[in-house]
């Protein structure tokens, strides 16, 4: 009568997919939290996803790309071969191993973009360069899009020539 979430089964249910193995007990402190289960393809065991446990499956993967012998400090396009239709990729941090020189102060520009349904990494110091080729180290998080809420592009927001503004509509509560 009063569901706690979109699907709250009080009793039994029928599924077209057979889950084998033992489902772990949910503790009293976990009962009101959102729980995710993972079924192993190796032994069919069902496990709770718990990032505090070393052998627990996770929602995301962290991968480090070391791009060596980059053209001075410029990586225009490194294809990760990760499918951008199924996965989201976010660059968490980036590091270049050489000093850069120029007449301006430069902040590194790096990121990821989808091209032909694959994630492409890029990195550069605009307007400056290293004396020799170097190495970019980019740490990325990879999330299956089934676990990620993707909102449509927001805006444009006119901030009337000022340096601040505000979203008009609450999108998350």
ChimeraX attribute file (.defattr): number of C-alpha atoms within 10 A of each C-alpha:
attribute: neighborCount
match mode: 1-to-1
recipient: residues
	/A:1	5
	/A:2	5
	/A:3	9
	/A:4	9
	/A:5	9
	/A:6	6
	/A:7	7
	/A:8	10
	/A:9	10
	/A:10	8
	/A:11	5
	/A:12	5
	/A:13	6
	/A:14	6
	/A:15	6
	/A:16	5
	/A:17	6
	/A:18	7
	/A:19	12
	/A:20	12
	/A:21	13
	/A:22	10
	/A:23	14
	/A:24	11
	/A:25	10
	/A:26	12
	/A:27	8
	/A:28	8
	/A:29	7
	/A:30	10
	/A:31	10
	/A:32	11
	/A:33	9
	/A:34	7
	/A:35	11
	/A:36	11
	/A:37	13
	/A:38	16
	/A:39	17
	/A:40	13
	/A:41	8
	/A:42	6
	/A:43	9
	/A:44	13
	/A:45	15
	/A:46	17
	/A:47	18
	/A:48	18
	/A:49	17
	/A:50	15
	/A:51	11
	/A:52	8
	/A:53	10
	/A:54	8
	/A:55	9
	/A:56	13
	/A:57	17
	/A:58	16
	/A:59	16
	/A:60	14
	/A:61	12
	/A:62	13
	/A:63	14
	/A:64	14
	/A:65	15
	/A:66	14
	/A:67	15
	/A:68	14
	/A:69	14
	/A:70	17
	/A:71	15
	/A:72	18
	/A:73	26
	/A:74	23
	/A:75	19
	/A:76	13
	/A:77	14
	/A:78	14
	/A:79	14
	/A:80	14
	/A:81	10
	/A:82	16
	/A:83	16
	/A:84	19
	/A:85	13
	/A:86	12
	/A:87	18
	/A:88	21
	/A:89	26
	/A:90	16
	/A:91	17
	/A:92	13
	/A:93	13
	/A:94	18
	/A:95	14
	/A:96	22
	/A:97	13
	/A:98	16
	/A:99	12
	/A:100	17
	/A:101	14
	/A:102	11
	/A:103	7
	/A:104	9
	/A:105	11
	/A:106	15
	/A:107	11
	/A:108	14
	/A:109	12
	/A:110	19
	/A:111	18
	/A:112	20
	/A:113	16
	/A:114	16
	/A:115	12
	/A:116	10
	/A:117	14
	/A:118	18
	/A:119	22
	/A:120	20
	/A:121	22
	/A:122	17
	/A:123	24
	/A:124	22
	/A:125	20
	/A:126	15
	/A:127	13
	/A:128	20
	/A:129	19
	/A:130	18
	/A:131	12
	/A:132	13
	/A:133	15
	/A:134	18
	/A:135	20
	/A:136	23
	/A:137	16
	/A:138	21
	/A:139	16
	/A:140	20
	/A:141	15
	/A:142	16
	/A:143	18
	/A:144	16
	/A:145	14
	/A:146	11
	/A:147	11
	/A:148	11
	/A:149	7
	/A:150	9
	/A:151	7
	/A:152	6
	/A:153	6
	/A:154	7
	/A:155	8
	/A:156	6
	/A:157	10
	/A:158	10
	/A:159	10
	/A:160	8
	/A:161	6
	/A:162	7
	/A:163	6
	/A:164	8
	/A:165	10
	/A:166	8
	/A:167	9
	/A:168	8
	/A:169	6
	/A:170	6
	/A:171	7
	/A:172	4
	/A:173	3
